[in-house]
Amino acid sequence: MQTAHKSIVAIVDDDERTLESLGDLLEAAGFVVRAYSSAAALMHEHGLAGIDCLVSDIGMPDINGLELRTIATMERSDLLVILITGRPKAAGPATSDIDPRRYFEKPYDGRKMVAAIAAAIADARSERS
């Protein structure tokens, strides 16, 4: 599945295997990928500017994915955030307000992830038009 425009997707996950596999998947789908092992690394290296979509693990040390989503929403209300987790029970009630189209439990279906990112970016672009 190719995107018409090379959208930039930032991935934040403290699991190196997830960064690599999800990054490879998204690059194969035509996205430009920026991968970070922590929220602090994302904010220090590039920040949120220029990113079309942010994919973040929920369970990370220091700034977790839910906190990163809050920061991202405050800085860029237009930024699409997709959350992933390998421990859904640990995330528990904190995930109740997450749009189910933007929440994935590991292991996730790669095709559904790519489709969700592409649809979210397309929706955001149509809202801006």
TIRO-2110 file (N, C-alpha, C; in Angstrom, 1 decimal):
// TIRO-2110
0.9, -1.2, 0.0, N, 1, A
0.0, 0.0, 0.0, CA, 1, A
0.9, 1.2, 0.0, C, 1, A
0.8, 2.0, -1.0, N, 2, A
1.6, 3.2, -1.1, CA, 2, A
0.8, 4.5, -0.8, C, 2, A
1.4, 5.4, -0.1, N, 3, A
0.7, 6.7, 0.1, CA, 3, A
1.1, 7.7, -1.0, C, 3, A
0.2, 8.6, -1.3, N, 4, A
0.4, 9.5, -2.4, CA, 4, A
1.5, 10.5, -2.1, C, 4, A
1.7, 10.9, -0.8, N, 5, A
2.7, 11.8, -0.4, CA, 5, A
3.5, 11.1, 0.7, C, 5, A
4.7, 11.3, 0.8, N, 6, A
5.6, 10.7, 1.8, CA, 6, A
5.3, 11.3, 3.2, C, 6, A
4.3, 10.8, 3.8, N, 7, A
4.0, 11.2, 5.2, CA, 7, A
5.1, 10.8, 6.2, C, 7, A
5.3, 11.6, 7.2, N, 8, A
6.3, 11.2, 8.2, CA, 8, A
5.6, 10.7, 9.4, C, 8, A
6.0, 9.5, 9.8, N, 9, A
5.5, 8.8, 11.0, CA, 9, A
6.6, 8.6, 12.0, C, 9, A
6.4, 9.1, 13.2, N, 10, A
7.4, 8.9, 14.3, CA, 10, A
6.9, 7.7, 15.1, C, 10, A
7.8, 6.9, 15.4, N, 11, A
7.6, 5.7, 16.3, CA, 11, A
8.4, 5.9, 17.6, C, 11, A
7.7, 5.7, 18.7, N, 12, A
8.4, 5.8, 20.0, CA, 12, A
8.1, 4.5, 20.7, C, 12, A
9.1, 3.7, 21.0, N, 13, A
9.0, 2.5, 21.7, CA, 13, A
10.3, 2.1, 22.3, C, 13, A
10.3, 1.6, 23.6, N, 14, A
11.5, 1.2, 24.2, CA, 14, A
12.0, -0.2, 23.8, C, 14, A
11.2, -0.8, 23.0, N, 15, A
11.5, -2.2, 22.5, CA, 15, A
12.2, -2.0, 21.1, C, 15, A
13.5, -2.3, 21.0, N, 16, A
14.2, -2.2, 19.8, CA, 16, A
13.6, -3.0, 18.7, C, 16, A
13.1, -4.2, 19.0, N, 17, A
12.5, -5.1, 17.9, CA, 17, A
11.2, -4.4, 17.4, C, 17, A
10.4, -3.8, 18.2, N, 18, A
9.2, -3.1, 17.7, CA, 18, A
9.6, -2.0, 16.8, C, 18, A
10.6, -1.2, 17.2, N, 19, A
11.1, 0.0, 16.4, CA, 19, A
11.5, -0.5, 15.0, C, 19, A
12.3, -1.6, 15.0, N, 20, A
12.8, -2.1, 13.7, CA, 20, A
11.7, -2.7, 12.9, C, 20, A
10.9, -3.6, 13.4, N, 21, A
9.8, -4.2, 12.6, CA, 21, A
8.7, -3.3, 12.2, C, 21, A
8.3, -2.4, 13.1, N, 22, A
7.3, -1.4, 12.7, CA, 22, A
7.8, -0.4, 11.7, C, 22, A
9.1, 0.0, 11.9, N, 23, A
9.7, 0.9, 11.0, CA, 23, A
9.8, 0.3, 9.6, C, 23, A
10.3, -0.9, 9.5, N, 24, A
10.4, -1.6, 8.2, CA, 24, A
9.0, -1.7, 7.5, C, 24, A
8.0, -2.1, 8.3, N, 25, A
6.6, -2.2, 7.8, CA, 25, A
6.1, -0.9, 7.2, C, 25, A
6.3, 0.2, 7.9, N, 26, A
5.8, 1.5, 7.5, CA, 26, A
6.6, 2.1, 6.3, C, 26, A
7.9, 1.8, 6.3, N, 27, A
8.7, 2.2, 5.2, CA, 27, A
8.3, 1.5, 3.9, C, 27, A
8.0, 0.2, 4.0, N, 28, A
7.6, -0.6, 2.9, CA, 28, A
6.2, -0.1, 2.4, C, 28, A
5.5, 0.5, 3.3, N, 29, A
4.2, 1.1, 2.9, CA, 29, A
4.3, 2.5, 2.3, C, 29, A
5.5, 3.0, 2.3, N, 30, A
5.7, 4.3, 1.6, CA, 30, A
5.8, 5.5, 2.6, C, 30, A
5.8, 5.2, 3.9, N, 31, A
6.0, 6.3, 4.8, CA, 31, A
7.5, 6.6, 5.1, C, 31, A
7.7, 7.8, 5.5, N, 32, A
9.1, 8.2, 6.0, CA, 32, A
9.0, 7.9, 7.5, C, 32, A
9.9, 7.2, 8.1, N, 33, A
9.9, 6.8, 9.5, CA, 33, A
11.0, 7.4, 10.3, C, 33, A
10.6, 7.9, 11.4, N, 34, A
11.6, 8.4, 12.4, CA, 34, A
11.4, 7.5, 13.7, C, 34, A
12.4, 6.8, 14.1, N, 35, A
12.2, 5.9, 15.3, CA, 35, A
13.0, 6.4, 16.5, C, 35, A
12.4, 6.3, 17.6, N, 36, A
12.9, 6.8, 18.9, CA, 36, A
12.7, 5.8, 20.0, C, 36, A
13.7, 5.6, 20.8, N, 37, A
13.6, 4.7, 21.9, CA, 37, A
12.9, 5.3, 23.2, C, 37, A
12.6, 6.5, 23.2, N, 38, A
12.0, 7.2, 24.3, CA, 38, A
11.3, 8.5, 23.8, C, 38, A
10.4, 9.0, 24.6, N, 39, A
9.7, 10.2, 24.3, CA, 39, A
10.8, 11.4, 24.4, C, 39, A
11.7, 11.3, 25.4, N, 40, A
12.7, 12.3, 25.5, CA, 40, A
13.6, 12.4, 24.3, C, 40, A
13.9, 11.2, 23.7, N, 41, A
14.7, 11.2, 22.4, CA, 41, A
14.0, 11.9, 21.3, C, 41, A
12.7, 11.6, 21.2, N, 42, A
11.9, 12.3, 20.2, CA, 42, A
11.9, 13.8, 20.3, C, 42, A
11.6, 14.2, 21.6, N, 43, A
11.5, 15.7, 21.8, CA, 43, A
12.9, 16.4, 21.6, C, 43, A
14.0, 15.7, 22.0, N, 44, A
15.3, 16.2, 21.9, CA, 44, A
15.8, 16.3, 20.5, C, 44, A
15.5, 15.3, 19.7, N, 45, A
16.1, 15.2, 18.3, CA, 45, A
15.3, 16.0, 17.3, C, 45, A
14.0, 15.8, 17.2, N, 46, A
13.2, 16.5, 16.2, CA, 46, A
12.0, 17.3, 16.8, C, 46, A
11.5, 16.8, 17.9, N, 47, A
10.3, 17.4, 18.4, CA, 47, A
9.1, 16.9, 17.6, C, 47, A
8.0, 17.6, 17.6, N, 48, A
6.8, 17.1, 16.9, CA, 48, A
6.6, 17.8, 15.6, C, 48, A
7.5, 18.7, 15.3, N, 49, A
7.3, 19.5, 14.0, CA, 49, A
7.5, 18.6, 12.8, C, 49, A
6.7, 18.7, 11.8, N, 50, A
6.8, 18.0, 10.6, CA, 50, A
6.3, 16.5, 10.6, C, 50, A
5.8, 16.1, 11.7, N, 51, A
5.4, 14.7, 11.8, CA, 51, A
3.9, 14.7, 11.5, C, 51, A
3.5, 13.7, 10.7, N, 52, A
2.1, 13.5, 10.3, CA, 52, A
1.3, 12.6, 11.2, C, 52, A
2.1, 11.7, 11.9, N, 53, A
1.5, 10.7, 12.7, CA, 53, A
2.5, 10.3, 13.8, C, 53, A
2.1, 10.1, 15.0, N, 54, A
2.9, 9.6, 16.1, CA, 54, A
2.4, 8.2, 16.5, C, 54, A
3.2, 7.2, 16.5, N, 55, A
2.9, 5.9, 17.0, CA, 55, A
3.7, 5.7, 18.3, C, 55, A
3.1, 5.5, 19.4, N, 56, A
3.8, 5.3, 20.7, CA, 56, A
3.3, 4.2, 21.5, C, 56, A
4.3, 3.5, 22.1, N, 57, A
4.0, 2.4, 23.0, CA, 57, A
3.5, 3.1, 24.3, C, 57, A
2.5, 2.5, 25.0, N, 58, A
2.0, 3.0, 26.2, CA, 58, A
3.0, 2.8, 27.3, C, 58, A
3.5, 1.6, 27.5, N, 59, A
4.3, 1.2, 28.6, CA, 59, A
5.8, 1.5, 28.4, C, 59, A
6.2, 2.7, 28.7, N, 60, A
7.6, 3.0, 28.7, CA, 60, A
8.0, 3.7, 30.0, C, 60, A
9.3, 3.6, 30.3, N, 61, A
9.7, 4.3, 31.5, CA, 61, A
9.7, 5.8, 31.3, C, 61, A
9.8, 6.6, 32.3, N, 62, A
9.9, 8.0, 32.3, CA, 62, A
8.5, 8.5, 31.7, C, 62, A
8.5, 9.0, 30.5, N, 63, A
7.3, 9.5, 29.9, CA, 63, A
6.6, 8.4, 29.1, C, 63, A
5.5, 7.9, 29.6, N, 64, A
4.8, 6.8, 28.9, CA, 64, A
4.0, 7.3, 27.7, C, 64, A
3.4, 6.4, 26.9, N, 65, A
2.7, 6.8, 25.7, CA, 65, A
1.5, 7.6, 26.0, C, 65, A
0.8, 7.4, 27.1, N, 66, A
-0.4, 8.2, 27.4, CA, 66, A
0.0, 9.7, 27.7, C, 66, A
1.1, 9.8, 28.5, N, 67, A
1.7, 11.1, 28.8, CA, 67, A
2.2, 11.8, 27.5, C, 67, A
2.8, 11.0, 26.6, N, 68, A
3.3, 11.6, 25.4, CA, 68, A
2.1, 12.1, 24.5, C, 68, A
1.1, 11.3, 24.5, N, 69, A
-0.1, 11.7, 23.8, CA, 69, A
-0.7, 13.0, 24.3, C, 69, A
-0.7, 13.2, 25.6, N, 70, A
-1.1, 14.5, 26.2, CA, 70, A
-0.2, 15.6, 25.8, C, 70, A
1.1, 15.4, 25.9, N, 71, A
2.0, 16.5, 25.4, CA, 71, A
1.8, 16.8, 24.0, C, 71, A
1.7, 15.8, 23.1, N, 72, A
1.5, 16.0, 21.7, CA, 72, A
0.2, 16.7, 21.4, C, 72, A
-0.8, 16.4, 22.1, N, 73, A
-2.1, 17.1, 21.9, CA, 73, A
-2.0, 18.5, 22.3, C, 73, A
-1.3, 18.8, 23.4, N, 74, A
-1.2, 20.2, 23.8, CA, 74, A
-0.3, 21.0, 22.9, C, 74, A
0.7, 20.4, 22.3, N, 75, A
1.6, 21.1, 21.4, CA, 75, A
1.0, 21.2, 20.0, C, 75, A
0.4, 20.1, 19.6, N, 76, A
-0.1, 20.1, 18.2, CA, 76, A
-1.4, 19.3, 18.2, C, 76, A
-2.5, 20.1, 18.3, N, 77, A
-3.8, 19.4, 18.4, CA, 77, A
-4.2, 18.7, 17.1, C, 77, A
-3.5, 19.0, 16.0, N, 78, A
-3.7, 18.3, 14.7, CA, 78, A
-3.0, 17.0, 14.6, C, 78, A
-2.1, 16.7, 15.5, N, 79, A
-1.2, 15.5, 15.3, CA, 79, A
-2.0, 14.3, 15.7, C, 79, A
-1.9, 13.3, 14.8, N, 80, A
-2.6, 12.0, 15.0, CA, 80, A
-1.7, 11.1, 15.8, C, 80, A
-2.3, 10.5, 16.9, N, 81, A
-1.5, 9.7, 17.8, CA, 81, A
-2.2, 8.3, 17.8, C, 81, A
-1.3, 7.3, 17.5, N, 82, A
-1.8, 5.9, 17.6, CA, 82, A
-1.0, 5.3, 18.8, C, 82, A
-1.7, 4.6, 19.7, N, 83, A
-1.0, 4.0, 20.8, CA, 83, A
-1.0, 2.5, 20.7, C, 83, A
0.1, 1.9, 21.1, N, 84, A
0.2, 0.4, 21.0, CA, 84, A
0.7, 0.0, 22.4, C, 84, A
0.3, -1.3, 22.8, N, 85, A
0.8, -1.8, 24.0, CA, 85, A
0.9, -3.3, 24.0, C, 85, A
1.9, -3.8, 24.7, N, 86, A
2.0, -5.3, 24.8, CA, 86, A
1.4, -5.8, 26.1, C, 86, A
1.0, -4.8, 27.0, N, 87, A
0.4, -5.1, 28.3, CA, 87, A
-1.0, -4.4, 28.4, C, 87, A
-2.0, -4.9, 27.7, N, 88, A
-3.3, -4.2, 27.8, CA, 88, A
-3.9, -4.2, 29.2, C, 88, A
-3.7, -5.2, 30.0, N, 89, A
-4.3, -5.2, 31.3, CA, 89, A
-3.6, -4.1, 32.2, C, 89, A
-2.3, -3.9, 32.0, N, 90, A
-1.6, -2.9, 32.8, CA, 90, A
-2.1, -1.5, 32.4, C, 90, A
-2.4, -1.3, 31.1, N, 91, A
-2.9, 0.0, 30.6, CA, 91, A
-4.3, 0.3, 31.2, C, 91, A
-5.1, -0.8, 31.2, N, 92, A
-6.4, -0.8, 31.9, CA, 92, A
-7.3, 0.4, 31.6, C, 92, A
-7.9, 1.0, 32.6, N, 93, A
-8.9, 2.1, 32.4, CA, 93, A
-8.3, 3.3, 31.7, C, 93, A
-7.0, 3.5, 31.8, N, 94, A
-6.4, 4.7, 31.1, CA, 94, A
-6.6, 4.7, 29.6, C, 94, A
-7.0, 3.5, 29.1, N, 95, A
-7.2, 3.5, 27.6, CA, 95, A
-8.6, 3.6, 27.2, C, 95, A
-9.5, 3.8, 28.2, N, 96, A
-10.9, 3.9, 27.9, CA, 96, A
-11.3, 5.0, 27.0, C, 96, A
-10.6, 6.1, 27.0, N, 97, A
-10.9, 7.2, 26.1, CA, 97, A
-10.2, 7.2, 24.8, C, 97, A
-9.5, 6.2, 24.4, N, 98, A
-8.7, 6.1, 23.2, CA, 98, A
-9.7, 5.6, 22.1, C, 98, A
-9.6, 6.3, 21.0, N, 99, A
-10.4, 5.9, 19.8, CA, 99, A
-9.9, 4.5, 19.4, C, 99, A
-10.8, 3.5, 19.3, N, 100, A
-10.3, 2.1, 19.0, CA, 100, A
-9.6, 2.0, 17.7, C, 100, A
-9.8, 2.9, 16.8, N, 101, A
-9.2, 2.9, 15.5, CA, 101, A
-7.7, 3.3, 15.6, C, 101, A
-7.4, 3.9, 16.8, N, 102, A
-6.0, 4.4, 17.0, CA, 102, A
-5.4, 3.7, 18.3, C, 102, A
-5.8, 2.4, 18.5, N, 103, A
-5.2, 1.7, 19.6, CA, 103, A
-5.0, 0.2, 19.2, C, 103, A
-3.8, -0.3, 19.4, N, 104, A
-3.4, -1.6, 18.9, CA, 104, A
-2.7, -2.3, 20.1, C, 104, A
-3.1, -3.6, 20.2, N, 105, A
-2.4, -4.5, 21.2, CA, 105, A
-1.4, -5.3, 20.4, C, 105, A
-0.2, -5.4, 21.0, N, 106, A
0.8, -6.3, 20.4, CA, 106, A
0.5, -7.7, 20.7, C, 106, A
0.7, -8.6, 19.8, N, 107, A
1.1, -8.4, 18.4, CA, 107, A
-0.1, -7.9, 17.6, C, 107, A
0.1, -6.9, 16.8, N, 108, A
-0.9, -6.3, 16.0, CA, 108, A
-0.8, -6.8, 14.6, C, 108, A
-1.9, -6.6, 13.8, N, 109, A
-2.0, -7.0, 12.4, CA, 109, A
-1.3, -5.8, 11.7, C, 109, A
-0.2, -6.0, 11.0, N, 110, A
0.5, -5.0, 10.3, CA, 110, A
-0.3, -4.3, 9.2, C, 110, A
-1.2, -5.1, 8.5, N, 111, A
-2.0, -4.4, 7.5, CA, 111, A
-3.0, -3.5, 8.1, C, 111, A
-3.6, -3.8, 9.2, N, 112, A
-4.5, -3.0, 9.9, CA, 112, A
-3.8, -1.7, 10.5, C, 112, A
-2.6, -1.9, 10.9, N, 113, A
-1.8, -0.7, 11.4, CA, 113, A
-1.6, 0.3, 10.3, C, 113, A
-1.1, -0.3, 9.2, N, 114, A
-0.8, 0.6, 8.0, CA, 114, A
-2.1, 1.3, 7.5, C, 114, A
-3.2, 0.5, 7.5, N, 115, A
-4.4, 1.1, 7.0, CA, 115, A
-4.9, 2.2, 8.0, C, 115, A
-4.8, 2.0, 9.3, N, 116, A
-5.2, 2.9, 10.3, CA, 116, A
-4.4, 4.2, 10.2, C, 116, A
-3.1, 4.1, 10.0, N, 117, A
-2.2, 5.3, 9.8, CA, 117, A
-2.6, 6.0, 8.6, C, 117, A
-2.7, 5.3, 7.5, N, 118, A
-3.1, 6.0, 6.2, CA, 118, A
-4.4, 6.6, 6.3, C, 118, A
-5.4, 6.0, 6.9, N, 119, A
-6.8, 6.6, 7.0, CA, 119, A
-6.7, 7.8, 7.9, C, 119, A
-6.0, 7.7, 9.0, N, 120, A
-6.0, 8.9, 9.9, CA, 120, A
-5.3, 10.1, 9.2, C, 120, A
-4.2, 9.8, 8.5, N, 121, A
-3.6, 10.9, 7.8, CA, 121, A
-4.5, 11.5, 6.7, C, 121, A
-5.2, 10.6, 5.9, N, 122, A
-6.1, 11.1, 4.9, CA, 122, A
-7.2, 11.9, 5.5, C, 122, A
-7.8, 11.4, 6.6, N, 123, A
-8.8, 12.2, 7.3, CA, 123, A
-8.4, 13.6, 7.7, C, 123, A
-7.2, 13.6, 8.3, N, 124, A
-6.6, 14.9, 8.8, CA, 124, A
-6.4, 15.9, 7.6, C, 124, A
-5.9, 15.3, 6.5, N, 125, A
-5.7, 16.2, 5.3, CA, 125, A
-7.1, 16.7, 4.8, C, 125, A
-8.1, 15.9, 4.8, N, 126, A
-9.4, 16.3, 4.2, CA, 126, A
-10.0, 17.3, 5.2, C, 126, A
-9.8, 17.2, 6.5, N, 127, A
-10.3, 18.2, 7.4, CA, 127, A
-9.6, 19.6, 7.3, C, 127, A
-8.3, 19.6, 6.9, N, 128, A
-7.6, 20.8, 6.7, CA, 128, A
-8.0, 21.5, 5.4, C, 128, A
-8.5, 20.7, 4.4, N, 129, A
-8.9, 21.3, 3.1, CA, 129, A
-10.2, 22.1, 3.2, C, 129, A
END
